[in-house]
Amino acid sequence: MRKNMQAQASNGIKVLVVDDEIGIIDSLSIFLKKSGYIFTGITDPIEAIERVKEEHFDLMILDFIMTPIHGDQVVEEIRKFNKELYILLLTGHKDLAPPLETIKRLDIQGYCEKSDRFDQLLLLIESGVKAINQMNMIKKINEELKEASQKLEQAYMESIETLRYTVEAKDPYTRGHSDRVSEFSVLIGKYLGLSDEDLHTLKIGGLFHDIGKIGIPDSILLKPGKLTPDEYSEIKNHPSIGVHILSNAAIFRDIIPIVKHHHERYDGLGYPSKLKGEDIPYLARIAAVADTFDAMTSRRTYRDSLPLDVVKEEFEKNRRIQFDPQIADVFLDILNNHYDEVKAIQEKYR
């Protein structure tokens, strides 16, 4: 059953594998063709660059250590003429992976270590295929409606709303989460005195901040117990997947920083970019407070919602650590003196 569904989902997806070891090419050829992908294998990285210029591929799986040039140099050349190709990097060892700054700059969507088993790579490919399919759907809508800007905006909103509802429909414990994060963000923004334009961006950014979870396998997203390090690493890809889904639509340009950076921490230990302090986009810092509050006050499969006093203590304790202190202080004031507004939002989306 899963094999049939997987073959159907992967039908028509063209995958290019670039590795100067023919054994890796042969192994991945068997594995990917069996999974229903259209496979091309190339051992020469220079030839691979030219092939991408001449032919459309949806996804590239690329070795990092190659001759005569390394994988990051291959991506550097490809990004000069192709910004959309979804790229996964293979490394012989974590210590041999390129720096995080290089991965971000070249828009490499993920990487994993080579292994005799392909479990982790399969998860990354499945996530990539979901993101590619959704991106293609949005691009198709864009092409069909580009002459009618108002209809285009409405169609985009409805399409992405459908994806958002698909994410939340998977898990009853997170239903209404994005709506609450949206309204909590706007509430905080009002008490911070932000402009109507910024409040609108917070509203839309909150609604779509978790859209990238459409690309996370259900086996991880809905797992009731503790995640393994590899599974948690997969979850941490959802901001980047969300950006990939939304980046082709001009109307979502302003919310991209919220979608990408709502899991950054003020101390620089967040993800995906490990931004610190005021380097984190301001509206993303607001959304992070709203997102964390809703997570703490919502039921999960492994715990009940946390009491308000505990939540307040966490925000007090983590100002300047996880949260922007000014934003945290304003939100604490809301919880202490305007909690009726918070409660109204929670009751609205029960």
ROFIKE-441723 format. One record per residue: x, z, y of N, C-alpha, C, O in turn. Coordinates in steps of 0.2 Angstrom, whole numbers, plus 2048, in hexadecimal, padded with zeros to 3 digits. Atoms other than C-alpha are relative to their C-alpha. Layout:
BEGIN
> X	Z	Y	X	Z	Y	X	Z	Y	X	Z	Y
...
***
This chain:
BEGIN
> 804	800	7FA	800	800	800	804	800	806	803	7FC	80B
> 7FC	800	7FA	80D	805	80D	805	7FA	800	806	7F7	806
> 7FC	806	7FF	818	7F6	808	7FC	7FA	802	7FF	7F6	807
> 805	805	7FD	809	7EA	80B	7FF	801	807	800	7FC	80B
> 801	7FF	7F9	806	7F2	81C	806	7FF	804	806	7FC	809
> 7FA	801	7FD	818	7F2	820	802	7F8	801	804	7F6	806
> 7FE	807	800	81A	7DF	81C	7FB	7FD	805	7FD	7F8	809
> 805	803	7FB	80A	7DB	826	803	802	807	802	7FE	80C
> 7FE	7FE	7F9	811	7E5	835	806	7FD	802	807	7FB	808
> 7FA	803	7FF	822	7DD	834	800	7F8	800	805	7F5	802
> 800	807	801	81C	7CB	831	801	7FD	807	7FE	7FE	80C
> 7FE	804	7FA	824	7BF	83D	805	803	805	807	800	809
> 7FB	7FC	7FC	830	7CC	844	807	7FD	7FE	809	7FE	7F8
> 7FA	803	802	841	7C3	845	806	805	802	807	807	807
> 7FB	7FB	800	850	7CF	842	807	7FC	7FF	808	7F9	7FB
> 7F9	803	800	862	7CA	846	805	806	7FE	805	80B	802
> 7FC	7FB	802	86F	7D5	83D	807	7FD	801	809	7F8	7FF
> 7F9	802	7FE	881	7D4	844	805	805	7FD	805	80B	800
> 7FB	7FB	803	88F	7DC	839	806	7FC	7FD	804	7F7	7FA
> 7FB	804	803	8A0	7D5	835	802	802	7F9	807	7FF	7F6
> 7FF	7FF	808	89F	7DD	823	7FA	7FC	7FD	7F4	7FE	7FE
> 805	804	804	896	7D0	818	7FC	805	7FC	7F6	803	7FA
> 804	7FB	805	891	7DF	80C	7FA	803	804	7F4	803	801
> 806	7FD	7FC	886	7E7	81A	7FB	7FA	801	7F5	7FC	801
> 805	805	7FF	87E	7D6	81E	7FC	7FF	7FA	7F6	7FE	7FA
> 803	801	806	87A	7D3	80C	7FB	806	7FE	7F5	804	7FC
> 804	7FA	801	873	7E5	80A	7FA	800	804	7F4	801	802
> 806	800	7FC	868	7E4	819	7FC	7FA	800	7F6	7FA	801
> 804	806	801	862	7D2	815	7FB	802	7FB	7F5	800	7FB
> 804	7FE	805	85B	7D9	805	7FA	805	802	7F4	804	801
> 805	7FB	7FE	853	7E8	80D	7FB	7FE	805	7F5	7FF	805
> 804	803	7FB	84C	7DF	81C	7FB	7FB	7FE	7F5	7FB	800
> 804	805	803	845	7D0	813	7FB	803	7FC	7F5	801	7FC
> 805	7FC	804	83D	7DC	807	7FA	803	804	7F5	804	802
> 804	7FC	7FC	835	7E5	815	7FB	7FB	804	7F7	7FD	809
> 805	805	7FD	82D	7D4	81C	803	7FD	806	7FF	7FA	80A
> 7FD	803	7FA	839	7D0	82A	804	7F9	7FF	806	7F8	7FA
> 7FD	806	800	840	7BF	82E	808	802	802	809	804	808
> 7F9	7FD	7FF	853	7C2	82C	805	7FB	801	805	7F5	7FF
> 7FB	804	7FF	862	7BA	833	807	805	801	806	80A	804
> 7FA	7FC	800	874	7C1	830	806	7FC	802	807	7F7	800
> 7FA	803	7FD	884	7BD	83A	805	805	800	805	80B	801
> 7FA	7FC	800	895	7C4	837	805	7FF	806	809	804	808
> 7FC	801	7FA	89D	7BD	847	7FC	802	806	7F7	7FF	808
> 803	7FE	7FA	898	7C6	857	7FF	7FB	805	7FA	7FB	809
> 800	805	7FB	89C	7B8	862	7FB	7FA	7FE	7F7	7F8	803
> 805	805	802	891	7AC	858	7F9	803	801	7F4	800	803
> 807	7FD	7FF	883	7B9	859	7FE	7FF	807	7F8	7FE	808
> 802	801	7F9	883	7B8	86C	7FD	7F9	801	7F8	7F9	805
> 803	807	7FF	881	7A5	86C	7FA	7FF	7FC	7F5	7FC	7FF
> 806	800	804	874	7A7	85F	7FA	803	804	7F4	800	804
> 805	7FD	7FC	86A	7B2	86A	7FE	7FC	806	7F8	7FC	808
> 802	804	7FB	86B	7A6	878	7FC	7FA	7FE	7F8	7F8	802
> 804	806	803	864	798	86D	7FA	801	7FD	7F5	7FD	7FC
> 806	7FE	804	857	7A1	863	7FD	807	802	800	80B	804
> 803	7FA	7FF	84A	7AE	865	801	805	7FA	7FF	803	7F4
> 801	7FA	805	84C	7BF	85C	7FD	806	803	7FD	807	809
> 804	7FA	7FE	841	7CE	85D	805	806	800	804	80B	805
> 7FC	7FA	801	84E	7DB	857	807	7FE	7FE	808	7FA	7F9
> 7F9	801	802	861	7DC	855	802	807	7FD	802	80C	801
> 7FC	7FA	802	86A	7E8	84A	807	7FE	800	809	7F9	7FD
> 7F9	802	7FE	87C	7E8	84F	805	806	7FF	804	80C	800
> 7FA	7FC	801	88C	7F0	849	804	802	806	804	7FD	80A
> 7FC	7FF	7FA	896	7F9	856	807	7FE	7FF	80A	7FB	804
> 7F9	801	801	8A8	7F8	84F	800	7F9	7FC	800	7F8	7F6
> 7FF	807	803	8AB	7E5	84C	806	7FD	804	809	7FF	809
> 7FB	804	7FD	8B8	7D8	850	7FD	7F9	800	7F9	7F7	7FC
> 7FB	7FE	7FB	8BC	7CF	85B	7FE	804	805	802	806	809
> 803	7FB	7FB	8B0	7D9	866	7FC	805	7FD	7F8	803	7F8
> 804	7FA	802	8A7	7E9	864	7F8	7FE	802	7F7	7FA	806
> 807	801	7FF	894	7EA	863	7FE	801	808	7F9	7FD	80A
> 802	7FF	7F9	892	7F1	875	802	7FA	805	7FF	7F9	809
> 7FE	806	7FC	89C	7E2	87C	7FB	7FA	7FE	7F9	7F6	803
> 805	805	802	88F	7D7	872	7FA	801	804	7F7	7FC	807
> 806	7FE	7FC	881	7E0	87B	801	7FE	807	7FC	7FC	80A
> 7FF	801	7F9	889	7DF	88B	7FF	7F8	802	7FC	7F7	807
> 801	807	7FF	889	7CC	88A	7F9	7FD	7FF	7F7	7FA	803
> 807	802	801	878	7CA	883	7FB	802	806	7F7	7FF	808
> 805	7FD	7FB	870	7D5	891	801	7FC	806	7FD	7FD	80B
> 7FF	805	7FA	877	7C8	89E	7FA	7FB	800	7F9	7F9	805
> 805	805	800	86A	7BC	898	7F9	802	7FC	7F4	7FE	7FC
> 805	7FE	804	85E	7C6	88D	7FF	808	801	803	80B	7FE
> 802	7F9	7FE	856	7D7	893	7FC	803	7FB	7FB	809	7FA
> 806	7FE	804	848	7D8	886	802	801	7F9	7FF	805	7F5
> 7FE	7FF	807	851	7D7	875	801	807	7FE	805	80B	801
> 800	7F9	802	84E	7E8	86C	807	800	7FB	807	7FD	7F6
> 7F9	800	803	860	7ED	866	801	807	7FD	800	80C	800
> 7FF	7FA	803	864	7FA	859	808	800	7FE	80A	7FB	7FB
> 7F9	800	801	877	7FF	857	801	804	7F9	7FF	80A	7F8
> 7FE	7FC	806	87F	804	846	807	802	801	80B	7FE	804
> 7F9	7FD	7FF	88E	80F	846	803	803	7F9	7FF	805	7F5
> 7FD	7FD	806	89A	814	838	800	807	800	7FF	80B	7FA
> 800	7F9	800	89A	826	83E	7FD	802	807	7FF	7FE	80C
> 802	7FE	7F9	892	82F	84D	805	801	805	804	7FF	80B
> 7FA	800	7FB	8A3	832	855	802	7F9	802	805	7F9	807
> 7FE	807	7FF	8A5	81F	855	7FB	7FD	805	7FC	7F7	807
> 805	803	7FC	895	81C	85F	802	800	807	806	804	80A
> 7FE	801	7F9	897	816	871	7FD	806	804	7F8	809	802
> 802	7FB	7FC	894	822	87F	7F9	7FF	802	7F6	7FA	802
> 807	800	7FE	882	827	884	7FF	7FB	806	7FA	7F8	807
> 801	804	7FA	885	81F	895	800	7F8	7FF	7FC	7F5	802
> 800	807	802	889	80E	88D	7FA	7FE	7FD	7F7	7F9	7FE
> 806	801	803	87A	80F	882	7FA	7FF	805	7F6	7FB	804
> 805	801	7FB	86F	812	891	800	7FA	804	7FC	7F7	805
> 7FF	806	7FB	877	805	89C	7FE	7F9	7FD	7FB	7F5	800
> 801	806	803	875	7F8	88F	7F9	7FF	7FD	7F7	7FA	7F9
> 807	800	803	863	7FD	88A	800	7FE	7F9	7FC	7FA	7F6
> 800	800	807	867	7FF	878	7FB	805	7FE	7FB	80B	7FF
> 806	7FC	802	857	806	870	802	806	7FB	7FE	80B	7FB
> 7FF	7FB	805	85F	810	862	806	7FF	7FC	809	7F9	7FC
> 7FA	801	805	86E	813	856	800	805	7FB	7FD	80A	7FB
> 800	7FB	805	871	81B	846	806	7FE	7FC	809	7F9	7FC
> 7FB	801	804	87F	81D	839	7FF	7FB	7FA	7F9	7FB	7F8
> 801	804	806	882	811	82B	800	805	7FA	803	80A	7FA
> 801	7FB	806	87D	818	81A	7FE	7FB	7FB	7FC	7F6	7FB
> 802	804	805	87A	812	809	7F8	800	7FF	7F5	7FB	7FC
> 807	800	7FF	868	817	80C	7FE	7FD	807	801	7FE	80C
> 802	803	7F9	85E	80E	81A	7FA	804	803	7F6	801	807
> 806	7FC	7FE	850	81C	81D	800	800	808	7FB	7FF	80B
> 801	7FF	7F9	855	820	82F	800	7F9	803	7FC	7F8	808
> 801	807	7FD	858	80D	833	7F9	7FD	7FF	7F7	7FA	804
> 807	803	801	847	809	82C	7FB	803	805	7F7	800	808
> 804	7FD	7FA	83F	816	838	801	7FD	806	7FD	7FC	80A
> 7FF	803	7FA	848	80F	846	7FD	7F9	801	7FB	7F7	806
> 803	807	7FF	843	7FD	842	7F9	800	800	7F6	7FC	804
> 807	800	800	831	802	83F	7FE	802	807	7F9	7FF	80A
> 801	7FE	7F9	831	80B	850	801	7FA	805	7FD	7F8	809
> 7FF	806	7FC	839	7FB	858	7FB	7FB	7FF	7F9	7F8	804
> 805	806	801	82C	7EF	850	7FA	802	804	7F7	7FE	807
> 806	7FE	7FC	81E	7FA	857	801	7FF	807	7FC	7FC	80B
> 7FF	801	7F9	825	7F9	868	801	7F9	802	7FE	7F7	807
> 800	807	7FF	829	7E7	867	7F9	7FD	800	7F7	7F9	804
> 807	803	801	817	7E3	861	7FC	802	806	7F8	7FD	809
> 804	7FE	7FB	810	7ED	86F	802	7FD	807	7FE	7FB	80B
> 7FE	804	7FA	81B	7E5	87C	7FE	7F9	800	7FC	7F6	805
> 802	807	800	817	7D4	876	7F8	7FF	802	7F6	7FA	805
> 807	800	7FF	804	7D8	877	7FF	800	808	7FB	7FD	80B
> 801	7FF	7F9	806	7DE	889	803	7F9	804	800	7F7	809
> 7FD	806	7FD	811	7CE	88D	7FB	7FB	800	7FA	7F7	804
> 805	805	801	803	7C3	886	7FA	801	805	7F8	7FC	808
> 805	7FE	7FB	7F6	7CC	891	802	7FE	807	7FE	7FB	80B
> 7FE	802	7F9	801	7C9	8A0	800	7F9	801	7FE	7F6	806
> 800	807	800	803	7B7	89C	7F9	7FD	801	7F8	7F8	805
> 807	803	800	7F0	7B4	89A	7FD	802	807	7F8	7FE	809
> 804	7FE	7FA	7EB	7BE	8AA	804	800	806	802	803	80B
> 7FB	7FF	7FA	7FA	7BC	8B6	7FD	7FD	806	7FF	7FF	80C
> 803	803	7FA	7EF	7B1	8C2	7FB	805	803	7F8	803	809
> 806	7FC	7FE	7E2	7BF	8C4	803	807	800	802	80B	7FB
> 7FC	7F9	800	7EC	7CF	8CA	7FB	806	7FF	7FE	80A	7FB
> 804	7FB	801	7DD	7DA	8CA	7FE	801	7F9	7FE	806	7F6
> 801	800	807	7D8	7D5	8B9	806	802	7FC	805	805	7F7
> 7F9	7FF	804	7EA	7D6	8B3	801	808	800	802	80B	7FB
> 7FF	7F9	800	7EB	7E8	8B9	7FB	804	7FC	7FD	808	7F8
> 805	7FD	804	7DB	7ED	8B1	801	7FF	7F9	800	804	7F5
> 7FF	801	807	7DF	7E5	8A1	806	804	7FD	806	806	7F8
> 7FB	7FC	802	7F0	7ED	8A0	7FE	808	800	800	80B	7FB
> 803	7F9	800	7E8	7FE	8A4	7FC	801	7FA	7FD	806	7F6
> 804	7FF	806	7DC	7FC	896	804	7FF	7FA	803	803	7F5
> 7FB	801	806	7E9	7F5	88A	804	806	7FE	804	809	7F9
> 7FB	7FA	801	7F5	804	88D	7FB	806	7FE	7FE	80A	7FB
> 805	7FA	801	7E6	810	88D	7FE	800	7F8	7FE	805	7F5
> 801	800	807	7E2	80A	87C	805	802	7FB	804	806	7F7
> 7FB	7FD	803	7F3	80D	876	801	808	801	803	80B	7FC
> 7FF	7F9	7FF	7F3	81E	87E	7FB	804	7FB	7FC	809	7F8
> 805	7FC	804	7E3	823	875	802	7FF	7F8	800	804	7F5
> 7FE	801	807	7EA	81C	865	805	806	7FE	805	809	7F9
> 7FB	7FA	801	7F9	829	867	7FC	806	7FF	7FD	80A	7FA
> 803	7FA	800	7ED	837	86A	7FB	801	7FB	7FA	806	7F8
> 804	7FF	805	7E1	833	85D	803	801	7F9	800	804	7F5
> 7FC	7FE	806	7EE	835	850	800	808	7FE	800	80A	7F9
> 7FF	7F9	801	7EF	848	853	7FB	803	804	7FC	803	80A
> 805	7FD	7FC	7E0	852	858	803	806	804	800	808	809
> 7FD	7FA	7FC	7EC	860	85E	802	7FE	807	803	802	80C
> 7FE	803	7FA	7F2	854	86C	7FB	7FC	804	7FC	7F9	809
> 806	804	7FC	7E1	84C	871	7FF	803	807	7FE	809	808
> 801	7FE	7FA	7DF	84D	883	806	802	804	806	803	80A
> 7FA	7FE	7FD	7F1	851	886	802	7FC	806	804	7FF	80B
> 7FE	804	7FB	7F5	842	891	7FC	801	806	7FE	801	80C
> 804	7FF	7FA	7E6	845	89C	801	806	803	801	806	80A
> 7FF	7F9	7FD	7EA	857	89F	807	800	803	807	802	809
> 7FA	801	7FC	7FC	853	8A3	800	7FC	806	803	7FE	80B
> 801	804	7FA	7F6	846	8AF	7FD	804	806	7FF	804	80B
> 803	7FC	7FB	7EB	852	8B8	804	806	802	804	808	808
> 7FB	7FA	7FF	7F7	861	8B7	805	7FD	805	807	801	80A
> 7FB	803	7FC	804	855	8BF	7FE	7FF	807	801	801	80C
> 803	802	7FA	7F8	850	8CD	7FF	807	804	800	807	80A
> 801	7FA	7FD	7F4	862	8D0	806	803	803	806	806	809
> 7F9	7FD	7FD	806	868	8D2	802	7FB	806	804	7FE	80B
> 7FE	805	7FB	809	858	8DD	7FC	802	806	7FF	802	80C
> 804	7FE	7FA	7FB	85E	8E9	803	806	803	803	806	809
> 7FD	7FA	7FD	802	86F	8EB	807	7FF	802	80A	803	806
> 7FA	802	7FD	813	867	8EE	7FF	7FC	806	804	7FB	80A
> 801	804	7FA	80B	85D	8FC	802	7F9	7FF	804	7F6	804
> 7FE	807	800	80F	84C	8F5	7FB	7FB	802	7F5	7FD	803
> 804	805	7FE	808	83C	8FB	7FB	7FD	7FB	7FC	7FE	7F5
> 805	803	805	7F9	833	8F4	803	7FB	7FB	801	7FB	7F5
> 7FD	805	805	804	825	8ED	804	804	7FB	804	802	7F5
> 7FC	7FC	805	80F	832	8E4	7FB	803	7FB	7FC	804	7F5
> 805	7FD	805	7FF	83B	8DD	7FD	7FB	7FC	7FC	7FC	7F6
> 802	806	804	7F9	82A	8D7	805	7FF	7FA	803	7FE	7F4
> 7FA	802	805	80A	827	8CE	800	806	7FB	801	805	7F5
> 800	7FA	805	809	839	8C6	7FA	7FF	7FC	7FB	801	7F6
> 806	801	804	7F7	835	8C0	801	7FB	7FB	800	7FD	7F5
> 7FF	805	805	7FC	825	8B7	806	802	7FC	805	801	7F6
> 7FA	7FF	804	80D	82B	8B2	7FE	806	7FA	800	805	7F5
> 802	7FB	804	805	83B	8AA	7FB	7FD	7FA	7FC	7FF	7F4
> 804	803	806	7F8	830	8A0	804	7FC	7FB	802	7FC	7F5
> 7FD	804	804	805	825	899	807	803	7FE	80B	7FF	7FB
> 7FA	7FD	801	814	831	897	802	800	7F9	808	7FF	7F8
> 7FF	800	807	813	831	884	7FF	7FA	7FD	7FE	7FA	7F6
> 802	806	803	80F	81F	881	805	7FE	7FB	803	7FB	7F6
> 7FB	802	805	81F	81D	878	7FF	803	7F9	802	800	7F4
> 801	7FD	806	819	828	86A	7FC	7FB	7FB	7FC	7FC	7F5
> 803	805	805	810	818	863	805	7FD	7FC	803	7FB	7F6
> 7FA	803	804	821	813	85D	803	805	7FB	808	804	7F8
> 7FD	7FB	805	824	823	853	7FC	801	7FA	7F6	801	7FA
> 804	800	806	820	823	841	7FB	806	7FF	7FD	80C	801
> 804	7FA	801	811	82E	83C	802	805	7FC	801	80B	7FD
> 7FD	7FB	804	81B	837	82F	804	805	804	804	80B	802
> 7FC	7FB	7FC	825	83F	83D	7FB	803	805	7FB	809	806
> 804	7FE	7FA	818	83F	84B	7FB	806	7FE	7F9	80A	801
> 806	7FB	802	80B	849	840	803	805	7FB	7FF	808	7F8
> 7FE	7FB	804	817	853	836	7FF	807	802	800	809	807
> 803	7F9	7FE	810	865	835	806	805	801	806	80A	804
> 7FB	7FB	800	821	86E	832	806	7FE	805	805	7F9	809
> 7FA	801	7FC	832	86E	83A	803	7F9	7FF	804	7F7	7F9
> 7FD	807	800	83A	85D	83E	807	801	7FE	80B	806	800
> 7F9	800	801	84B	859	837	804	7FD	806	800	7FB	80A
> 7FC	802	7FA	859	855	843	7FF	7F8	801	7FE	7F6	807
> 802	807	7FF	856	842	83F	7F9	7FF	803	7F8	7FA	807
> 806	801	7FE	844	843	841	7FF	802	808	7FB	7FF	80C
> 800	7FE	7F9	846	84D	852	803	7FA	804	801	7F9	80A
> 7FD	806	7FD	852	83F	857	7FB	7FA	801	7FC	7F7	806
> 804	806	7FF	845	832	854	7FA	802	805	7F8	7FD	809
> 805	7FE	7FB	838	83C	85E	802	7FF	807	7FF	7FD	80B
> 7FD	800	7FA	844	83C	86C	800	7F9	803	802	7F7	809
> 800	807	7FE	843	829	86D	7FA	7FE	804	7F9	7F8	807
> 806	802	7FD	831	829	873	800	7FE	808	7FC	7FA	80A
> 800	803	7F9	835	828	886	803	7F9	801	800	7F5	805
> 7FD	807	7FF	840	819	884	7FC	7FB	7FD	7FB	7F5	800
> 805	804	802	833	811	879	7FB	7FE	805	7F8	7F9	806
> 805	801	7FB	826	814	886	802	7FC	806	7FF	7F7	808
> 7FE	804	7FB	831	80C	893	800	7F9	7FE	7FF	7F4	802
> 7FF	807	803	834	7FD	888	7F9	7FD	800	7F8	7F7	801
> 807	803	800	821	7FB	886	7FD	7FE	807	7FA	7F9	808
> 803	801	7F9	81D	7FD	899	804	7FB	804	801	7FA	80A
> 7FB	803	7FC	82C	7F4	8A0	7FE	7F9	803	800	7F7	808
> 802	807	7FE	824	7E3	8A1	7FA	7FF	804	7F9	7FA	807
> 806	800	7FC	815	7E8	8AB	802	803	807	804	809	808
> 7FE	7FE	7F9	819	7E9	8BE	7FC	806	802	7FE	80A	806
> 804	7FA	7FD	80A	7F5	8C1	802	807	7FD	800	80C	800
> 7FE	7FA	803	813	802	8B6	807	802	803	80A	807	800
> 7F9	7FF	7FE	824	801	8BF	801	807	803	806	80A	802
> 7FF	7F9	7FD	821	811	8C9	800	806	7FB	803	80B	7FD
> 801	7FB	805	81D	81B	8BA	806	800	7FB	806	805	7F7
> 7FB	800	805	82C	816	8B0	805	806	800	806	809	7FB
> 7FC	7FA	800	837	825	8B6	7FC	806	7FD	800	80A	7FA
> 804	7FA	804	829	831	8B0	800	7FF	7F9	802	804	7F5
> 801	801	807	827	829	89F	807	801	7FD	808	804	7F8
> 7FA	800	802	83A	828	89D	803	807	800	807	809	7FC
> 7FC	7FA	7FE	840	839	8A4	7FC	806	7FF	7FE	80C	802
> 804	7F9	800	832	846	8A1	802	805	7FB	800	80B	7FB
> 7FD	7FB	805	83C	84E	893	807	802	802	80B	805	7FF
> 7F9	7FE	7FD	84C	850	89E	7FF	808	802	7FA	80A	803
> 800	7F9	7FE	851	862	8A2	804	801	806	809	7FD	807
> 7FC	7FF	7FA	857	869	8B2	807	802	7FF	80C	801	803
> 7F9	7FF	801	867	86F	8AA	804	7FB	7FD	80A	7FB	7FB
> 7FC	806	803	86B	85E	8A3	800	7FF	7F9	803	7FB	7F6
> 800	800	807	867	862	891	7FA	7FC	7FD	7F9	7FD	7F7
> 806	804	803	857	857	88F	802	7F9	7FE	808	7F8	7FC
> 7FF	807	802	855	845	88A	7FB	7FC	803	7F6	7FE	806
> 7FB	803	804	856	837	889	807	7FF	804	80C	7FD	801
> 7FA	801	7FC	863	836	897	805	806	802	80A	805	806
> 7FC	7FA	7FF	869	848	899	801	800	808	807	803	80A
> 7FF	7FF	7F9	866	847	8AC	7FF	807	802	7FC	80B	7FE
> 7FF	7F9	7FE	869	857	8B6	7FD	801	807	7FE	7FD	80B
> 802	7FE	7F9	860	85F	8C5	7FD	7FB	803	7F8	7F8	801
> 804	804	7FB	85B	854	8D3	802	7F8	7FE	7FF	7F4	801
> 7FF	806	803	862	845	8C9	7FA	7FD	7FC	7F9	7F7	7FB
> 806	801	804	852	846	8BF	7FB	7FD	805	7FA	801	80A
> 805	802	7FB	844	83C	8C8	7FB	805	802	7F9	809	7FD
> 804	7FA	7FE	839	848	8D2	7FA	800	7FD	7F7	805	7FA
> 806	800	803	829	842	8CB	800	802	7F8	7FC	805	7F6
> 7FF	7FE	807	830	844	8B9	801	807	800	7FF	80A	7FA
> 800	7F8	800	834	856	8BD	7FA	803	801	7F9	808	7FD
> 807	7FD	7FF	822	859	8C2	7FD	7FF	7F9	7FA	804	7F7
> 803	801	807	81C	851	8B2	803	804	7FB	7FF	806	7F6
> 7FD	7FC	805	828	85B	8A8	7FD	807	800	7FC	80A	7FA
> 804	7F9	7FF	820	86B	8AE	7F9	7FF	7FD	7F7	804	7F9
> 806	801	802	80F	864	8AB	7FF	7FF	7F8	7FB	802	7F5
> 800	801	807	813	85E	899	802	806	7FC	7FF	807	7F7
> 7FE	7FA	804	81C	86E	894	7FA	805	800	7F9	808	7FB
> 806	7FB	800	80D	879	89A	7FB	7FE	7FB	7F8	802	7F8
> 805	801	805	801	86F	890	802	801	7F9	7FE	803	7F5
> 7FD	7FF	807	80C	86F	881	7FF	807	7FE	7FD	809	7F8
> 800	7F9	801	80D	882	882	7F9	803	7FF	7F8	808	7FC
> 807	7FD	800	7FA	885	885	7FB	7FC	7FB	7F5	7FD	7FC
> 804	803	805	7F4	879	877	802	802	7F9	807	804	7F8
> 7FF	7FF	807	7F2	87C	865	804	7FB	7FD	804	7F5	7FE
> 7FC	804	804	7FE	875	859	7FF	802	7F8	7FC	807	7F7
> 801	7FE	807	7FE	874	846	804	806	7FE	802	809	7F9
> 7FC	7FA	802	80B	881	845	800	806	804	803	80B	803
> 801	7FA	7FC	805	88D	853	7FA	7FF	804	7F8	7FA	805
> 805	800	7FB	7F7	892	85E	802	7FF	807	808	7FF	808
> 7FE	801	7F9	7F7	88F	871	803	807	802	801	80C	800
> 7FD	7F9	7FE	802	89C	87A	7FC	803	806	7F9	7FF	80A
> 803	7FD	7FB	7FB	8A9	885	803	7FF	807	808	7FD	808
> 7FD	802	7F9	7FC	8A6	898	806	804	802	80A	802	806
> 7FB	7FC	7FE	807	8B5	89B	807	7FE	7FD	80C	7FE	800
> 7FA	803	803	814	8AE	88E	802	7F9	804	808	7F8	805
> 7FE	806	7FD	813	89D	896	803	801	807	808	7FE	809
> 7FD	7FF	7F9	816	8A4	8A8	807	803	7FF	80C	801	803
> 7F9	7FD	801	825	8AE	8A1	805	7FA	7FE	80B	7FA	800
> 7FC	805	802	82C	89E	899	802	7FC	806	808	7F9	807
> 7FE	804	7FA	82B	895	8AA	804	804	805	809	801	808
> 7FB	7FB	7FC	833	8A4	8B3	807	7FF	7FD	80C	7FF	801
> 7F9	800	804	841	8A4	8A6	804	7FA	801	80A	7F9	801
> 7FD	807	801	844	891	8A6	801	7FC	807	802	7F7	807
> 7FF	804	7F9	844	88D	8B9	807	800	801	80B	805	800
> 7F9	802	7FF	855	885	8BD	803	7FF	7F9	809	7FC	7F9
> 7FD	802	806	858	883	8AA	7FC	7FA	7FD	7FF	7F5	7FC
> 804	806	802	84A	878	8A4	7FC	7FD	805	7FB	7F6	805
> 804	802	7FB	840	876	8B4	803	800	807	807	805	808
> 7FE	7FF	7F9	843	872	8C6	7FD	806	803	7F7	807	802
> 802	7FA	7FE	842	883	8CE	7FA	800	805	7F5	804	805
> 805	800	7FB	837	87E	8DD	7F9	7FE	7FD	7F4	801	7FE
> 807	802	803	82A	875	8D2	7FE	805	7FB	7F8	806	7FB
> 802	7FB	804	82A	883	8C6	7FD	806	804	7F8	809	802
> 803	7FA	7FB	827	890	8D4	7F9	7FE	802	7F4	802	803
> 806	802	7FD	819	885	8DB	7FA	800	7FA	7F5	802	7FB
> 804	800	806	811	884	8C9	7FE	807	7FE	7F8	808	7FD
> 801	7F8	802	813	897	8C6	7FB	802	806	7F6	806	804
> 804	7FE	7FB	80A	899	8D7	7F9	7FE	7FE	7F4	801	7FF
> 806	803	802	7FC	88E	8D1	7FD	804	7FA	7F7	806	7FA
> 803	7FC	806	7FA	898	8C0	7FE	807	803	7FA	80A	800
> 802	7F9	7FE	7FA	8A8	8CA	7FA	801	805	7F6	805	805
> 805	7FF	7FB	7EF	8A4	8D8	7FA	7FB	800	7F5	7FB	804
> 805	805	800	7E5	894	8D4	7FF	7FE	7F9	7FE	7F8	7F7
> 801	802	807	7E3	895	8C1	7F9	7FD	7FE	7F9	7FA	7F9
> 806	803	802	7D1	890	8C2	800	7F8	800	7FC	7F5	7FD
> 7FF	808	800	7D7	87E	8C6	803	7FE	7FA	801	7F9	7F7
> 7FC	802	806	7E2	87E	8B7	7FB	801	7FA	7FA	7FC	7F6
> 805	7FF	805	7D4	885	8AC	7FB	7FA	800	7F8	7F8	7FB
> 805	805	800	7C8	878	8B2	802	7F9	7FD	7FF	7F6	7FA
> 7FD	806	803	7D4	86A	8AD	800	801	7F8	7FE	7FC	7F4
> 800	7FF	808	7D6	872	89B	7F9	7FF	7FD	7F8	7FD	7F8
> 807	800	803	7C3	874	899	7FD	7F9	800	7F9	7F7	7FC
> 803	807	7FF	7C0	862	89F	802	7FB	7FA	7FF	7F7	7F7
> 7FD	804	806	7CB	85B	890	801	804	7FA	805	803	7F6
> 800	7FC	806	7C7	867	882	7FE	7FB	7FA	7FE	7FD	7F5
***
